[in-house]
Amino acid sequence: MQHRHVSIIGAGLGGLCLAQGLKRAGIAFDVYERDPEAAARNQGYRIRINADGQRALAQCLPAHHYELFRQSCSVSTQVRFLNHDMEPIEGRPARSWQAAEAAGNLQAEVPDLSANRQSLREILLSGIEERVHFGATFQRFDASAEDGVRVRFEDGSEVASTQLVGADGVNSAVRSQLLPSARPADTGAVCLYGKSIITAGLRNLIGTTLSTGTSVIFADGFTAILDAMQFSAPLPAIAARLAPECRLSPVHDYVYWAFIGPRATLGVGAIGTLDPARLAALVASLVHRWHPQLRALFAHGDPGTLAALPVRSAAPVIATWRPGCVTLLGDAIHAMSPAGGVGANTALRDAAALAEAISAPGELEHAVTTYEAAMREWAQAAILASEDGARRLFATINTSDA
């Protein structure tokens, strides 16, 4: 097989999973990330990894790193549906969710796992650190180069590769050049999120209901999702036992929480103007009539973790582009609402499939084009599932589910 080198733009979960898959297959690669370092900005908190995501990670990671991923996930399992008075109600979760208690049903899908996003990223970085280049901001590519594709960065440097992969997220600069018409649309919804560290004092205030498992709180026109992240042991100790070369940062048990709904319903205006103090005041106003335990949980939110993001989505019919030496994965091509909980998992699925395509013998362009066709099919299904999840989560309390 002809020597292949892949340039990956973006060191998020999808780009790093692809890099791990290429390393496992013996394909040369480099990852370029505009952030100055791995910990330059908050990478988020709880992320739910479904069956597709788990299979992709198992395919791309070394076996002991995959086991570390599983052991580093939260041990919480129970899912409950409540109103804002903490009274049990009939839930209407996104149909794409797979509750962890389904593990007892052999006919059920593989249950979802709750991972700390930063820990998962640290696992995905382990073993490939020398091939991940931080502070490298992509500028443009030249796909007409005789030696494949030439990639130029803002500092004036260039690299030549056989294949360029845009894994640079919803604001993808690679997509902007390759397919400028495919910019994802603002759905009008917003996700407002943060976390509360579980201390002994907070546990006494919120009780066992909110400090264990997942609680989905349905309000009129929006939903709050609370996920208690509790770890079986300190994460550095788990890493030292399973993969000493992988250094995981310490993480305290916490409750991740997110409000998701239409911007007008949540009272969120221009997101760029919301500093942590304003976000905290907005949360307090949303829950001022809620159960005291819920109010206590949000009141103890870590101000430094508060953030609000617009929910953007690609069209369900994924755009096509001319076959060649440039391709895309993850949010760079199929951004979707977080309501279905499948965005990151779809990116991981892309990464595993693309790694397999690039490492297969035979003509590279044909293999990548085959990946793109398959990716469009499962991405369309994921976008539709996310839209369905948003409709179910944004419905008013009295709306019935068919």
BADREN-900953 format. One record per residue (C-alpha): x, y, z; residue in three letters. Coordinates in steps of 0.5 Angstrom, whole numbers, padded with zeros to 4 digits, always signed. Example, Ala and Ser with C-alpha at 12.3 -4.5 7.8 and 13.67 -1.06 7.14 Angstrom:
<sites>
+0025-0009+0016ALA;+0027-0002+0014SER;
</sites>
This chain:
<sites>
+0000+0000+0000MET;+0003+0007-0002GLN;+0005+0011+0004HIS;+0000+0015+0007ARG;+0000+0021+0012HIS;-0007+0024+0014VAL;-0007+0031+0017SER;-0013+0032+0022ILE;-0015+0039+0024ILE;-0018+0039+0031GLY;-0016+0036+0037ALA;-0023+0034+0040GLY;-0026+0027+0041LEU;-0027+0026+0034GLY;-0021+0028+0031GLY;-0017+0024+0037LEU;-0021+0018+0036CYS;-0019+0018+0029LEU;-0012+0019+0030ALA;-0012+0013+0035GLN;-0015+0009+0030GLY;-0010+0011+0025LEU;-0004+0010+0030LYS;-0007+0003+0031ARG;-0007+0001+0024ALA;+0000+0004+0023GLY;-0002+0010+0019ILE;+0002+0016+0019ALA;-0002+0022+0022PHE;-0001+0029+0025ASP;-0007+0033+0029VAL;-0007+0041+0029TYR;-0011+0044+0034GLU;-0011+0052+0035ARG;-0012+0052+0042ASP;-0005+0053+0045PRO;-0005+0047+0050GLU;-0010+0041+0052ALA;-0013+0045+0058ALA;-0013+0052+0055ALA;-0021+0052+0055ARG;-0026+0048+0059ASN;-0028+0042+0055GLN;-0035+0041+0058GLY;-0037+0036+0063TYR;-0041+0030+0063ARG;-0042+0026+0056ILE;-0046+0020+0055ARG;-0043+0015+0051ILE;-0048+0010+0047ASN;-0047+0004+0044ALA;-0044+0007+0037ASP;-0039+0011+0041GLY;-0037+0005+0046GLN;-0036+0001+0039ARG;-0032+0006+0036ALA;-0027+0007+0042LEU;-0026+0000+0043ALA;-0024+0000+0035GLN;-0019+0005+0036CYS;-0016+0005+0043LEU;-0011+0000+0045PRO;-0015-0005+0049ALA;-0012-0003+0056HIS;-0014+0005+0055HIS;-0021+0003+0053TYR;-0022-0001+0059GLU;-0019+0005+0063LEU;-0025+0009+0059PHE;-0030+0004+0062ARG;-0027+0004+0069GLN;-0027+0012+0069SER;-0034+0013+0068CYS;-0039+0015+0073SER;-0042+0009+0077VAL;-0049+0012+0077SER;-0055+0009+0074THR;-0062+0010+0076GLN;-0066+0015+0071VAL;-0072+0019+0074ARG;-0077+0024+0071PHE;-0080+0029+0075LEU;-0083+0036+0075ASN;-0080+0042+0079HIS;-0084+0040+0085ASP;-0079+0033+0085MET;-0086+0029+0084GLU;-0085+0023+0079PRO;-0088+0024+0073ILE;-0089+0020+0066GLU;-0082+0021+0063GLY;-0082+0023+0055ARG;-0074+0022+0054PRO;-0071+0022+0047ALA;-0072+0016+0044ARG;-0064+0015+0043SER;-0063+0015+0050TRP;-0061+0008+0053GLN;-0062+0008+0061ALA;-0056+0004+0064ALA;-0061+0000+0068GLU;-0063-0004+0061ALA;-0056-0008+0062ALA;-0060-0013+0066GLY;-0064-0014+0059ASN;-0060-0018+0055LEU;-0065-0016+0049GLN;-0063-0009+0050ALA;-0058-0004+0047GLU;-0052-0003+0050VAL;-0053+0002+0056PRO;-0050+0009+0056ASP;-0044+0010+0060LEU;-0043+0017+0063SER;-0036+0020+0062ALA;-0033+0026+0064ASN;-0031+0029+0058ARG;-0024+0032+0060GLN;-0022+0025+0062SER;-0024+0022+0056LEU;-0020+0027+0052ARG;-0014+0026+0056GLU;-0015+0018+0055ILE;-0015+0020+0047LEU;-0009+0024+0048LEU;-0005+0019+0051SER;+0000+0015+0047GLY;+0000+0020+0041ILE;+0002+0027+0045GLU;+0008+0028+0040GLU;+0003+0028+0034ARG;-0002+0033+0037VAL;+0001+0040+0035HIS;-0003+0046+0039PHE;-0003+0053+0037GLY;-0003+0051+0030ALA;-0009+0055+0027THR;-0011+0052+0020PHE;-0012+0057+0015GLN;-0013+0054+0008ARG;-0012+0048+0004PHE;-0010+0047-0003ASP;-0013+0040-0006ALA;-0009+0041-0013SER;-0002+0040-0010ALA;+0001+0034-0014GLU;+0003+0031-0008ASP;-0004+0030-0005GLY;-0006+0036-0001VAL;-0002+0042+0002ARG;-0005+0045+0009VAL;-0003+0052+0011ARG;-0003+0055+0018PHE;-0004+0062+0020GLU;+0004+0063+0022ASP;+0005+0061+0015GLY;+0008+0054+0016SER;+0005+0049+0011GLU;+0005+0041+0011VAL;+0004+0036+0005ALA;-0001+0030+0006SER;-0005+0025+0003THR;-0011+0026+0006GLN;-0014+0032+0010LEU;-0019+0031+0015VAL;-0024+0037+0018GLY;-0025+0035+0025ALA;-0026+0042+0027ASP;-0033+0043+0030GLY;-0039+0047+0029VAL;-0035+0053+0026ASN;-0030+0049+0022SER;-0026+0053+0018ALA;-0024+0047+0013VAL;-0032+0046+0012ARG;-0032+0053+0010SER;-0027+0053+0005GLN;-0029+0046+0002LEU;-0037+0047+0003LEU;-0039+0054+0005PRO;-0046+0053+0004SER;-0047+0048+0009ALA;-0046+0052+0015ARG;-0051+0049+0021PRO;-0057+0053+0022ALA;-0059+0057+0029ASP;-0065+0053+0031THR;-0067+0058+0036GLY;-0065+0054+0042ALA;-0060+0054+0047VAL;-0056+0050+0052CYS;-0055+0053+0059LEU;-0050+0049+0063TYR;-0046+0048+0069GLY;-0044+0043+0075LYS;-0044+0043+0082SER;-0039+0040+0086ILE;-0042+0034+0091ILE;-0039+0036+0098THR;-0042+0033+0104ALA;-0046+0040+0106GLY;-0049+0040+0099LEU;-0051+0032+0099ARG;-0055+0034+0106ASN;-0058+0040+0102LEU;-0060+0036+0096ILE;-0061+0029+0099GLY;-0060+0022+0095THR;-0065+0023+0090THR;-0061+0029+0086LEU;-0054+0026+0088SER;-0055+0020+0085THR;-0057+0018+0078GLY;-0060+0022+0073THR;-0066+0027+0074SER;-0070+0030+0068VAL;-0074+0036+0070ILE;-0080+0037+0066PHE;-0082+0045+0066ALA;-0086+0048+0061ASP;-0083+0049+0055GLY;-0076+0047+0057PHE;-0072+0041+0061THR;-0067+0041+0066ALA;-0062+0035+0066ILE;-0058+0033+0072LEU;-0053+0028+0072ASP;-0050+0026+0078ALA;-0042+0024+0076MET;-0040+0019+0082GLN;-0033+0015+0081PHE;-0031+0009+0084SER;-0024+0011+0086ALA;-0020+0017+0084PRO;-0019+0017+0077LEU;-0011+0018+0077PRO;-0011+0012+0082ALA;-0015+0008+0076ILE;-0011+0010+0071ALA;-0004+0008+0075ALA;-0007+0001+0076ARG;-0010+0000+0068LEU;-0005+0005+0064ALA;+0000+0008+0068PRO;+0003+0012+0062GLU;-0004+0015+0062CYS;-0005+0021+0067ARG;-0012+0023+0069LEU;-0013+0029+0072SER;-0017+0029+0079PRO;-0024+0030+0079VAL;-0029+0031+0085HIS;-0036+0028+0084ASP;-0041+0033+0082TYR;-0048+0034+0079VAL;-0048+0036+0072TYR;-0054+0040+0070TRP;-0056+0043+0063ALA;-0062+0047+0061PHE;-0064+0046+0054ILE;-0070+0050+0051GLY;-0072+0055+0046PRO;-0068+0062+0047ARG;-0074+0066+0049ALA;-0077+0061+0054THR;-0071+0061+0058LEU;-0070+0068+0057GLY;-0063+0068+0054VAL;-0062+0074+0049GLY;-0055+0075+0046ALA;-0051+0069+0049ILE;-0044+0073+0048GLY;-0046+0078+0053THR;-0048+0073+0058LEU;-0042+0073+0064ASP;-0042+0068+0069PRO;-0046+0073+0074ALA;-0051+0074+0069ARG;-0052+0066+0068LEU;-0052+0065+0075ALA;-0058+0070+0076ALA;-0061+0067+0070LEU;-0061+0060+0073VAL;-0064+0063+0079ALA;-0070+0066+0076SER;-0071+0060+0072LEU;-0072+0056+0078VAL;-0074+0061+0084HIS;-0081+0057+0085ARG;-0078+0050+0084TRP;-0077+0045+0090HIS;-0072+0048+0095PRO;-0067+0042+0094GLN;-0067+0044+0086LEU;-0066+0051+0088ARG;-0060+0049+0093ALA;-0057+0045+0088LEU;-0057+0051+0083PHE;-0055+0056+0088ALA;-0048+0052+0089HIS;-0046+0051+0082GLY;-0039+0053+0081ASP;-0039+0060+0077PRO;-0033+0058+0073GLY;-0037+0053+0070THR;-0043+0056+0068LEU;-0044+0057+0060ALA;-0049+0058+0055ALA;-0049+0056+0048LEU;-0053+0056+0042PRO;-0056+0050+0039VAL;-0054+0049+0032ARG;-0056+0044+0027SER;-0054+0042+0020ALA;-0060+0040+0015ALA;-0062+0032+0016PRO;-0060+0031+0008VAL;-0052+0032+0009ILE;-0049+0036+0003ALA;-0044+0033-0002THR;-0038+0035-0004TRP;-0033+0033-0010ARG;-0029+0027-0008PRO;-0022+0028-0007GLY;-0017+0029-0001CYS;-0021+0033+0004VAL;-0026+0030+0008THR;-0030+0032+0014LEU;-0033+0028+0021LEU;-0037+0030+0027GLY;-0040+0037+0028ASP;-0036+0040+0022ALA;-0041+0037+0017ILE;-0047+0034+0022HIS;-0048+0039+0028ALA;-0054+0037+0031MET;-0058+0039+0038SER;-0056+0036+0044PRO;-0063+0034+0046ALA;-0062+0027+0043GLY;-0055+0026+0046GLY;-0052+0023+0040VAL;-0048+0028+0037GLY;-0041+0026+0040ALA;-0043+0019+0039ASN;-0044+0020+0032THR;-0037+0024+0031ALA;-0034+0018+0034LEU;-0037+0013+0030ARG;-0035+0017+0024ASP;-0028+0017+0026ALA;-0028+0009+0027ALA;-0030+0008+0020ALA;-0026+0013+0017LEU;-0020+0010+0020ALA;-0022+0004+0017GLU;-0023+0007+0011ALA;-0016+0010+0010ILE;-0012+0004+0013SER;-0016-0001+0008ALA;-0012-0003+0002PRO;-0014-0001-0005GLY;-0015+0006-0008GLU;-0016+0012-0002LEU;-0021+0016-0006GLU;-0026+0011-0007HIS;-0025+0008+0000ALA;-0026+0015+0003VAL;-0032+0017-0002THR;-0035+0010+0001THR;-0034+0013+0008TYR;-0038+0019+0006GLU;-0044+0016+0003ALA;-0045+0011+0010ALA;-0043+0017+0014MET;-0049+0021+0011ARG;-0054+0016+0012GLU;-0052+0015+0020TRP;-0052+0022+0021ALA;-0058+0024+0018GLN;-0061+0019+0022ALA;-0058+0022+0028ALA;-0060+0029+0026ILE;-0067+0027+0026LEU;-0067+0023+0033ALA;-0064+0030+0036SER;-0070+0034+0033GLU;-0075+0029+0036ASP;-0071+0029+0042GLY;-0072+0037+0042ALA;-0079+0036+0041ARG;-0080+0032+0047ARG;-0076+0036+0051LEU;-0079+0042+0050PHE;-0086+0040+0050ALA;-0090+0043+0055THR;-0092+0039+0061ILE;-0099+0037+0059ASN;-0097+0035+0052THR;-0098+0028+0051SER;-0093+0023+0047ASP;-0096+0019+0042ALA;
</sites>
